[in-house]
Amino acid sequence: MSGDRAAVTVRIAGEEHTIRANAEPAYTKKCAKMVDDRIAAIRAMSGLIEGHKAAILAALSIADEYFQAVDEAERIRRDTASIAANLAERVEADLE
């Protein structure tokens, strides 16, 4: 990510938005596409749902994925730390 704030115009839910972010423009567009795709998927599944409600459901869905990923990363970190500690104990025992 660069230190300059780049202005990027994206289309989300049929509306254009100009986003100023420290991220690279391609990354901002990638994020906007994810949000737009999620809103479109929710609208397709739910029939005629109002735009703001679809956006809220999309945000909740993305937040759920984020928290699940954070939990999984923490589980992997704990598992890795446990494996490393066990290996260190075995190496120390073998060296004695």
N, CA, C and O of each residue as an XYZ file, in Angstrom:
384
protein
N       0.839     -1.173      0.000
C       0.000      0.000      0.000
C       0.883      1.235      0.000
O       1.891      1.295      0.705
N       0.501      2.200     -0.782
C       1.319      3.402     -0.864
C       0.829      4.446      0.124
O      -0.263      4.316      0.679
N       1.635      5.487      0.349
C       1.271      6.539      1.278
C       0.384      7.602      0.657
O      -0.201      8.403      1.387
N       0.261      7.642     -0.670
C      -0.561      8.636     -1.357
C      -2.011      8.176     -1.405
O      -2.308      6.999     -1.604
N      -2.906      9.146     -1.215
C      -4.329      8.821     -1.290
C      -4.768      8.955     -2.742
O      -4.801     10.055     -3.293
N      -5.102      7.832     -3.348
C      -5.523      7.824     -4.744
C      -7.045      7.849     -4.813
O      -7.722      7.179     -4.034
N      -7.572      8.621     -5.744
C      -9.015      8.661     -5.972
C      -9.347      7.640     -7.056
O      -8.745      7.641     -8.130
N     -10.304      6.777     -6.764
C     -10.713      5.736     -7.692
C     -12.229      5.768     -7.774
O     -12.910      5.829     -6.750
N     -12.756      5.728     -8.982
C     -14.198      5.661     -9.156
C     -14.588      4.208     -9.382
O     -14.041      3.527    -10.250
N     -15.537      3.751     -8.591
C     -16.008      2.371     -8.675
C     -17.527      2.381     -8.787
O     -18.184      3.369     -8.458
N     -18.065      1.271     -9.254
C     -19.517      1.114     -9.338
C     -19.936      0.000     -8.382
O     -19.490     -1.142     -8.496
N     -20.804      0.360     -7.436
C     -21.335     -0.596     -6.473
C     -22.851     -0.465     -6.479
O     -23.395      0.624     -6.293
N     -23.517     -1.579     -6.693
C     -24.984     -1.626     -6.703
C     -25.568     -0.616     -7.684
O     -26.588      0.016     -7.410
N     -24.906     -0.473     -8.827
C     -25.412      0.404     -9.870
C     -25.109      1.874     -9.684
O     -25.526      2.694    -10.502
N     -24.398      2.228     -8.636
C     -24.069      3.630     -8.384
C     -22.570      3.831     -8.419
O     -21.801      2.986     -7.960
N     -22.161      4.978     -8.979
C     -20.735      5.307     -8.996
C     -20.346      5.968     -7.688
O     -21.072      6.803     -7.149
N     -19.178      5.572     -7.188
C     -18.635      6.146     -5.952
C     -17.163      6.460     -6.193
O     -16.435      5.653     -6.771
N     -16.739      7.620     -5.754
C     -15.329      7.965     -5.809
C     -14.754      7.709     -4.426
O     -15.198      8.281     -3.431
N     -13.755      6.836     -4.389
C     -13.142      6.417     -3.140
C     -11.727      6.988     -3.084
O     -10.965      6.871     -4.045
N     -11.385      7.597     -1.972
C     -10.006      8.038     -1.738
C      -9.413      7.097     -0.695
O      -9.926      6.976      0.417
N      -8.330      6.438     -1.073
C      -7.734      5.463     -0.163
C      -6.226      5.462     -0.314
O      -5.684      5.887     -1.334
N      -5.561      4.977      0.721
C      -4.105      4.823      0.664
C      -3.702      3.600     -0.143
O      -2.536      3.445     -0.506
N      -4.651      2.747     -0.419
C      -4.377      1.508     -1.152
C      -4.164      1.791     -2.637
O      -4.548      2.841     -3.151
N      -3.551      0.839     -3.298
C      -3.396      0.920     -4.746
C      -4.788      0.926     -5.385
O      -5.695      0.268     -4.876
N      -4.971      1.650     -6.482
C      -6.283      1.684     -7.140
C      -6.820      0.297     -7.495
O      -8.015      0.042     -7.348
N      -5.958     -0.591     -7.955
C      -6.411     -1.940     -8.314
C      -6.979     -2.667     -7.094
O      -7.953     -3.410     -7.215
N      -6.383     -2.460     -5.928
C      -6.868     -3.095     -4.707
C      -8.230     -2.520     -4.313
O      -9.132     -3.262     -3.923
N      -8.374     -1.203     -4.417
C      -9.656     -0.562     -4.107
C     -10.738     -1.087     -5.035
O     -11.854     -1.363     -4.596
N     -10.414     -1.227     -6.312
C     -11.384     -1.760     -7.280
C     -11.735     -3.209     -6.945
O     -12.890     -3.617     -7.072
N     -10.744     -3.978     -6.521
C     -10.982     -5.373     -6.149
C     -11.939     -5.446     -4.962
O     -12.854     -6.270     -4.949
N     -11.729     -4.587     -3.967
C     -12.617     -4.547     -2.797
C     -14.032     -4.143     -3.208
O     -15.010     -4.748     -2.769
N     -14.131     -3.122     -4.049
C     -15.441     -2.656     -4.506
C     -16.163     -3.745     -5.292
O     -17.376     -3.908     -5.162
N     -15.424     -4.486     -6.101
C     -16.033     -5.576     -6.867
C     -16.561     -6.660     -5.941
O     -17.624     -7.229     -6.191
N     -15.834     -6.948     -4.885
C     -16.301     -7.947     -3.916
C     -17.627     -7.510     -3.301
O     -18.562     -8.304     -3.196
N     -17.701     -6.257     -2.898
C     -18.926     -5.730     -2.300
C     -20.063     -5.749     -3.328
O     -21.174     -6.178     -3.018
N     -19.789     -5.290     -4.532
C     -20.796     -5.268     -5.583
C     -21.290     -6.675     -5.897
O     -22.493     -6.896     -6.034
N     -20.373     -7.623     -6.011
C     -20.748     -9.015     -6.280
C     -21.606     -9.579     -5.157
O     -22.577    -10.291     -5.414
N     -21.253     -9.265     -3.910
C     -22.009     -9.789     -2.772
C     -23.421     -9.207     -2.759
O     -24.389     -9.926     -2.514
N     -23.537     -7.911     -3.022
C     -24.858     -7.284     -3.082
C     -25.689     -7.926     -4.189
O     -26.868     -8.224     -3.994
N     -25.075     -8.136     -5.347
C     -25.780     -8.755     -6.480
C     -26.240    -10.164     -6.125
O     -27.356    -10.553     -6.470
N     -25.398    -10.930     -5.443
C     -25.761    -12.294     -5.048
C     -26.921    -12.283     -4.064
O     -27.831    -13.105     -4.165
N     -26.892    -11.354     -3.115
C     -27.968    -11.262     -2.124
C     -29.273    -10.862     -2.795
O     -30.333    -11.402     -2.479
N     -29.191     -9.923     -3.714
C     -30.398     -9.514     -4.447
C     -30.943    -10.674     -5.276
O     -32.157    -10.857     -5.357
N     -30.060    -11.455     -5.889
C     -30.495    -12.588     -6.710
C     -31.177    -13.654     -5.851
O     -32.164    -14.256     -6.274
N     -30.653    -13.888     -4.651
C     -31.229    -14.903     -3.759
C     -32.519    -14.427     -3.101
O     -33.417    -15.224     -2.834
N     -32.605    -13.139     -2.843
C     -33.705    -12.611     -2.035
C     -34.824    -11.984     -2.853
O     -35.793    -11.474     -2.289
N     -34.705    -12.015     -4.148
C     -35.733    -11.376     -4.961
C     -35.581     -9.872     -4.948
O     -34.471     -9.350     -5.046
N     -36.682     -9.187     -4.830
C     -36.656     -7.719     -4.854
C     -36.418     -7.180     -3.450
O     -37.353     -6.973     -2.676
N     -35.156     -6.961     -3.144
C     -34.790     -6.414     -1.835
C     -34.241     -5.010     -2.060
O     -33.528     -4.764     -3.033
N     -34.570     -4.105     -1.169
C     -34.122     -2.717     -1.304
C     -32.600     -2.642     -1.265
O     -31.945     -3.448     -0.603
N     -32.048     -1.668     -1.980
C     -30.601     -1.518     -2.095
C     -29.878     -1.405     -0.774
O     -28.861     -2.068     -0.569
N     -30.381     -0.575      0.132
C     -29.689     -0.400      1.409
C     -29.759     -1.661      2.257
O     -28.822     -1.960      2.997
N     -30.859     -2.407      2.159
C     -30.950     -3.659      2.910
C     -29.990     -4.700      2.340
O     -29.367     -5.453      3.089
N     -29.873     -4.740      1.015
C     -28.914     -5.661      0.391
C     -27.497     -5.285      0.787
O     -26.669     -6.166      1.017
N     -27.202     -3.990      0.871
C     -25.867     -3.544      1.274
C     -25.573     -3.935      2.715
O     -24.454     -4.335      3.035
N     -26.577     -3.822      3.591
C     -26.393     -4.208      4.988
C     -26.152     -5.711      5.086
O     -25.254     -6.147      5.806
N     -26.940     -6.503      4.371
C     -26.752     -7.951      4.386
C     -25.391     -8.336      3.807
O     -24.747     -9.266      4.294
N     -24.954     -7.621      2.771
C     -23.629     -7.884      2.190
C     -22.542     -7.566      3.210
O     -21.589     -8.330      3.363
N     -22.680     -6.448      3.902
C     -21.691     -6.083      4.927
C     -21.650     -7.120      6.038
O     -20.570     -7.492      6.497
N     -22.807     -7.590      6.473
C     -22.846     -8.618      7.516
C     -22.218     -9.923      7.037
O     -21.513    -10.592      7.792
N     -22.474    -10.277      5.796
C     -21.895    -11.495      5.226
C     -20.377    -11.399      5.146
O     -19.674    -12.352      5.484
N     -19.875    -10.261      4.703
C     -18.421    -10.056      4.605
C     -17.807    -10.022      5.999
O     -16.726    -10.574      6.207
N     -18.475     -9.383      6.958
C     -17.972     -9.354      8.335
C     -17.919    -10.762      8.917
O     -16.965    -11.106      9.615
N     -18.931    -11.579      8.638
C     -18.946    -12.954      9.107
C     -17.753    -13.720      8.547
O     -17.068    -14.425      9.287
N     -17.502    -13.587      7.252
C     -16.340    -14.249      6.642
C     -15.035    -13.773      7.280
O     -14.136    -14.573      7.536
N     -14.939    -12.477      7.532
C     -13.746    -11.914      8.148
C     -13.503    -12.536      9.529
O     -12.397    -12.989      9.823
N     -14.543    -12.555     10.373
C     -14.370    -13.094     11.718
C     -14.082    -14.590     11.701
O     -13.327    -15.083     12.539
N     -14.668    -15.310     10.768
C     -14.348    -16.731     10.630
C     -12.882    -16.903     10.230
O     -12.204    -17.796     10.738
N     -12.390    -16.061      9.327
C     -10.986    -16.138      8.912
C     -10.055    -15.783     10.069
O      -9.013    -16.416     10.239
N     -10.417    -14.780     10.862
C      -9.612    -14.408     12.033
C      -9.561    -15.569     13.023
O      -8.497    -15.895     13.550
N     -10.709    -16.188     13.272
C     -10.750    -17.334     14.197
C      -9.896    -18.486     13.670
O      -9.167    -19.116     14.435
N      -9.983    -18.761     12.381
C      -9.195    -19.843     11.782
C      -7.702    -19.531     11.851
O      -6.897    -20.417     12.140
N      -7.327    -18.283     11.588
C      -5.919    -17.893     11.674
C      -5.406    -18.057     13.105
O      -4.277    -18.503     13.310
N      -6.220    -17.704     14.083
C      -5.826    -17.857     15.489
C      -5.678    -19.339     15.848
O      -4.746    -19.721     16.557
N      -6.598    -20.167     15.356
C      -6.502    -21.609     15.606
C      -5.221    -22.166     14.995
O      -4.529    -22.964     15.626
N      -4.907    -21.755     13.790
C      -3.681    -22.214     13.127
C      -2.455    -21.726     13.890
O      -1.485    -22.470     14.038
N      -2.487    -20.472     14.382
C      -1.371    -19.943     15.155
C      -1.155    -20.758     16.426
O      -0.023    -21.103     16.765
N      -2.251    -21.063     17.130
C      -2.140    -21.872     18.350
C      -1.602    -23.270     18.041
O      -0.722    -23.774     18.738
N      -2.142    -23.890     16.987
C      -1.689    -25.232     16.609
C      -0.209    -25.227     16.240
O       0.539    -26.122     16.633
N       0.204    -24.219     15.488
C       1.604    -24.109     15.073
C       2.508    -23.893     16.281
O       3.574    -24.501     16.376
N       2.089    -23.031     17.203
C       2.880    -22.791     18.413
C       3.003    -24.061     19.238
O       4.068    -24.341     19.787
N       1.932    -24.830     19.331
C       1.957    -26.078     20.083
C       2.900    -27.090     19.430
O       3.676    -27.753     20.119
N       2.834    -27.203     18.126
C       3.723    -28.122     17.399
C       5.178    -27.702     17.582
O       6.048    -28.540     17.816
N       5.437    -26.392     17.473
C       6.807    -25.891     17.637
C       7.316    -26.166     19.047
O       8.471    -26.557     19.218
N       6.483    -25.971     20.046
C       6.893    -26.228     21.428
C       7.194    -27.712     21.632
O       8.178    -28.066     22.281
N       6.348    -28.573     21.079
C       6.585    -30.014     21.189
C       7.882    -30.428     20.511
O       8.647    -31.230     21.046
N       8.124    -29.866     19.319
C       9.375    -30.176     18.616
C      10.584    -29.682     19.405
O      11.594    -30.380     19.490
N      10.489    -28.489     19.982
C      11.594    -27.946     20.769
C      11.881    -28.842     21.972
O      13.041    -29.096     22.297
N      10.830    -29.319     22.630
C      11.011    -30.230     23.769
C      11.701    -31.519     23.332
O      12.593    -32.015     24.020
N      11.285    -32.060     22.188
C      11.893    -33.299     21.690
C      13.363    -33.103     21.335
O      14.197    -33.962     21.621
N      13.678    -31.959     20.704
C      15.078    -31.669     20.350
C      15.909    -31.529     21.607
O      17.001    -32.088     21.704
N      15.387    -30.773     22.581
C      16.116    -30.606     23.839
C      16.332    -31.945     24.548
O      17.405    -32.198     25.096
N      15.305    -32.798     24.534
C      15.432    -34.111     25.166
C      16.455    -34.974     24.447
O      17.211    -35.698     25.094
N      16.496    -34.913     23.142
C      17.469    -35.674     22.361
C      18.882    -35.183     22.555
O      19.828    -35.967     22.473
N      19.044    -33.882     22.815
C      20.371    -33.313     23.015
C      20.937    -33.647     24.389
O      22.149    -33.591     24.596
N      20.070    -33.992     25.317
C      20.542    -34.300     26.685
C      21.036    -35.677     26.788
O      21.467    -36.100     27.861
